[in-house]
Amino acid sequence: MAIWLNNDSKILVQGMTGSEGTKHTRRMVASGAQVVAGVTPGKAGQEVDGIPVFNNVADAMAATGANVSVVFVPPKFAKAAVEEAVDAKIPLCVVITEGIPVHDTAQFYQYAVNSGSTRIIGPNCPGIISPGKSNAGIIPADITKPGRIGLVSKSGTLTYQMMYELRDFGFSTCVGIGGDPIIGTTHIDALEAFQNDPETDAIVMIGEIGGDAEERAAAYIKAHVTKPVVGYVAGFTAPEGKTMGHAGAIVSGSAGTAAAKQEALEAAGVKVGKTPSAAADLMRKIMQ
């Protein structure tokens, strides 16, 4: 069992014929993922390493049974690409693209919600991996193994670090949700899925400064999550009022600071590490 991505996932790559799309398609295939199609308008009939390319998502799904899309499309075309995937009713659409205008994301996210058929992960995210089963995105597949920890993270690189630090125990699924101000899948969505997954025993949640997503996640954990949760919030040393890295990571007043988020999480019974390694140590104790 895994959340949202498993052995049966058949992946199509929107933008597969571009340099990033081709590179990461090869990495996904090398990690054992079933990549069955590519989509690039006007390139139907071509192949990438024997994987057929189609003009649109609907054609690719009809021909191959694909049920996951990974989007490697430049920012200005990303909204159209995601809405095309939603129109084709693909169940999962993982948007890797960075730099998509926030109003575009707001529109395609609402479009997906209204459709009732498509879950968006991202944008500006590393994707989702269920080790040993499938890999949709750019997360390295060889740094951990299958196991019983669930991981949800706003940060790509911290996702990789946590996977590596807890590689002795392994993971059911790792979800990089992205750090933009508007994202399709939230900490709460992932927490709910992990809570309901019989093969996830404990959860690591990585947040960062800015917004109130972690505070809302803390309230959700307090009310609904019975499995042990360990947290880490990036940005304890960040100055107030400055946007740090991700577009979403801005602190205003006391709202959104790492300390405020840590306080909210600890009040909900979450053990919070001051560094990623400290958080990994807390999870190690729980799993032992």
C-alpha positions in Angstrom: 0.0 0.0 0.0 1.1 3.6 -0.6 -0.7 6.9 -1.0 -1.7 8.1 -4.5 1.1 6.3 -6.3 1.8 2.5 -6.4 2.8 -0.5 -8.6 -0.2 0.0 -10.8 0.6 3.7 -11.6 1.1 4.3 -15.3 2.8 7.6 -15.9 2.6 10.0 -18.9 5.0 12.9 -19.1 3.8 16.3 -20.5 6.8 17.9 -22.1 8.7 14.6 -22.4 10.5 15.7 -25.6 12.1 18.7 -23.9 15.5 18.4 -22.2 14.2 18.3 -18.6 11.3 16.0 -19.6 13.6 13.6 -21.4 16.2 13.6 -18.6 13.7 12.9 -15.8 11.7 10.4 -17.9 14.9 8.3 -18.1 15.5 8.7 -14.4 11.9 7.6 -13.6 12.2 4.6 -15.9 15.6 3.6 -14.4 14.0 3.7 -10.9 11.3 1.2 -12.0 8.4 3.5 -12.7 6.0 2.6 -15.5 6.3 5.5 -17.9 4.0 4.7 -20.7 3.6 7.9 -22.8 4.8 11.3 -23.5 2.7 14.3 -24.5 4.0 17.2 -26.7 1.6 19.0 -29.1 2.6 18.4 -32.7 5.0 15.6 -31.9 2.6 12.6 -32.1 4.3 9.5 -33.6 7.7 10.3 -32.2 9.3 8.2 -29.4 11.7 8.8 -26.5 13.6 5.6 -25.7 10.7 3.6 -27.2 8.0 5.4 -25.2 5.4 6.8 -27.6 4.6 10.5 -27.8 1.0 11.8 -28.3 -0.4 15.2 -29.2 -2.6 15.4 -26.1 -3.3 13.8 -22.8 -6.7 12.3 -23.8 -5.1 10.4 -26.7 -2.2 9.2 -24.5 -4.6 8.0 -21.8 -6.9 6.2 -24.3 -3.9 4.4 -25.9 -1.9 3.5 -22.8 -4.2 3.6 -19.8 -2.0 6.2 -18.1 -3.4 7.4 -14.8 -0.7 9.8 -13.6 0.7 12.9 -15.4 4.0 14.6 -14.6 4.2 18.1 -16.0 7.6 19.4 -17.3 6.2 22.3 -19.3 7.6 25.9 -19.2 5.7 28.3 -16.9 3.8 30.1 -19.6 2.3 26.9 -21.0 1.8 25.1 -17.6 -1.8 26.3 -17.0 -3.0 25.0 -20.4 -1.1 21.7 -19.8 -2.7 21.1 -16.4 -6.2 22.1 -17.6 -5.8 19.6 -20.5 -4.9 16.9 -18.0 -7.9 17.8 -15.9 -10.2 17.7 -19.0 -8.9 14.2 -19.7 -9.9 13.3 -16.1 -6.4 12.0 -15.1 -6.6 11.0 -11.4 -3.2 12.5 -10.4 -1.3 15.4 -12.0 2.2 16.2 -10.6 3.3 19.7 -11.6 7.1 20.0 -11.4 7.4 23.4 -13.1 8.8 26.3 -11.1 7.9 29.9 -11.7 4.2 29.5 -12.7 2.4 32.8 -12.0 0.2 32.5 -8.9 -3.0 33.5 -10.7 -2.4 30.7 -13.2 -2.0 28.2 -10.4 -5.1 29.6 -8.6 -7.1 29.1 -11.8 -5.9 25.5 -12.7 -6.2 24.4 -9.0 -9.8 25.6 -8.9 -10.4 24.0 -12.3 -9.2 20.7 -10.9 -11.3 21.0 -7.7 -14.4 21.8 -9.7 -13.7 18.7 -11.9 -13.8 16.4 -8.9 -11.6 14.0 -10.9 -7.9 15.2 -10.6 -5.6 15.6 -7.6 -2.8 18.2 -8.3 0.5 17.9 -6.5 2.7 21.0 -6.8 3.5 23.2 -8.6 7.2 23.9 -8.0 7.7 20.5 -6.3 9.9 17.5 -6.6 6.9 15.1 -7.0 6.0 11.9 -5.2 7.7 8.6 -4.7 6.6 5.3 -3.3 10.0 3.5 -2.9 10.2 0.2 -4.7 6.8 0.9 -6.4 6.8 4.0 -8.5 8.3 7.5 -8.9 6.6 10.5 -10.4 8.8 13.5 -10.6 12.5 14.3 -9.8 13.0 12.7 -6.4 16.2 10.5 -6.4 15.1 6.8 -6.2 18.3 5.3 -4.8 18.6 7.2 -1.4 16.1 5.2 0.6 14.1 1.9 0.6 10.5 0.8 1.1 9.4 1.1 4.7 6.6 2.3 7.0 7.3 6.1 7.4 5.2 8.6 5.5 6.9 11.9 4.5 5.2 15.2 3.4 7.4 18.2 2.8 7.3 21.7 1.4 11.0 21.6 0.5 12.5 19.4 -2.2 16.1 19.2 -0.9 14.9 18.6 2.7 12.7 15.7 1.4 15.9 14.1 0.0 17.8 14.7 3.2 15.1 13.1 5.4 14.8 10.1 3.0 18.5 9.6 3.3 18.7 10.1 7.0 16.0 7.6 7.7 17.0 5.1 4.9 17.5 2.3 7.5 13.7 2.4 8.1 12.4 3.3 4.7 9.3 5.0 3.5 5.8 4.1 2.3 5.4 7.3 0.3 7.3 10.6 0.2 5.3 13.6 -1.1 7.0 17.0 -2.0 4.0 19.4 -2.0 6.0 22.5 -3.1 6.5 25.9 -1.5 4.4 28.2 -3.6 1.7 30.3 -2.0 -1.0 28.2 -3.7 -0.5 24.5 -4.0 -2.8 21.6 -5.0 -2.1 19.1 -2.3 -1.5 20.4 1.3 0.1 19.0 4.4 -3.4 18.2 5.7 -4.3 16.2 2.5 -1.2 14.1 3.0 -1.7 13.7 6.7 -5.2 12.4 6.1 -4.0 9.9 3.5 -1.1 8.6 5.7 -3.5 8.3 8.7 -5.7 6.1 6.6 -2.9 4.1 5.1 -2.5 0.8 7.0 1.1 0.4 5.9 2.2 3.8 7.2 3.1 3.7 11.0 4.5 7.2 11.5 4.7 10.5 9.7 7.4 13.1 9.1 6.1 16.6 8.2 8.5 19.2 6.9 7.3 22.8 6.8 8.9 26.2 6.3 8.4 29.8 7.4 5.6 31.8 5.8 1.8 31.4 5.7 -0.2 29.4 8.2 -0.2 25.9 6.6 1.7 24.3 9.4 -0.5 25.9 12.1 -3.6 24.5 10.2 -1.8 21.1 9.9 -1.2 21.2 13.7 -4.9 21.7 14.4 -5.7 18.8 12.0 -3.2 16.5 13.7 -4.7 17.3 17.1 -8.2 16.5 15.9 -7.7 13.6 13.5 -4.2 12.0 13.5 -3.4 9.2 16.0 -0.1 8.1 14.5 3.1 9.6 15.8 4.2 12.7 13.8 7.6 14.3 13.8 8.0 17.8 12.4 10.7 20.2 11.2 10.2 23.8 10.2 12.9 25.4 7.9 13.8 29.0 8.6 14.5 29.4 12.4 17.2 32.0 11.6 15.3 33.9 8.8 14.8 37.6 9.3 11.3 39.0 9.4 9.7 40.5 6.4 12.0 39.0 3.8 10.9 36.4 1.3 13.3 33.5 1.7 13.8 31.3 -1.4 10.3 30.0 -2.1 7.7 32.6 -3.1 5.5 31.4 -0.2 8.1 31.8 2.5 7.5 35.2 3.9 7.1 36.1 7.6 4.8 38.9 8.7 4.8 39.8 12.4 4.6 36.7 14.5 2.5 34.8 12.0 4.5 32.4 9.9 7.7 32.3 12.0 9.4 29.0 12.6 9.0 29.5 16.4 5.2 30.1 16.1 4.9 27.0 13.9 7.0 24.9 16.2 4.8 26.0 19.1 1.6 25.1 17.3 2.9 21.7 16.3 4.2 20.9 19.8 0.9 21.9 21.3 -0.7 19.3 19.0 1.7 16.6 20.3 4.1 16.7 17.4 7.8 16.3 18.3 9.7 19.0 16.5 13.4 18.9 15.6 15.5 22.1 15.5 17.4 20.7 12.5 16.5 18.1 9.9 19.0 15.6 11.6 17.4 16.2 15.0 13.9 15.5 13.5 15.3 12.3 12.0 16.7 11.3 15.4 13.2 11.8 16.9 11.7 9.6 14.3 14.4 7.0 14.7 13.5 6.7 18.4 9.8 6.2 17.5 10.5 3.5 14.9 12.9 1.7 17.3 
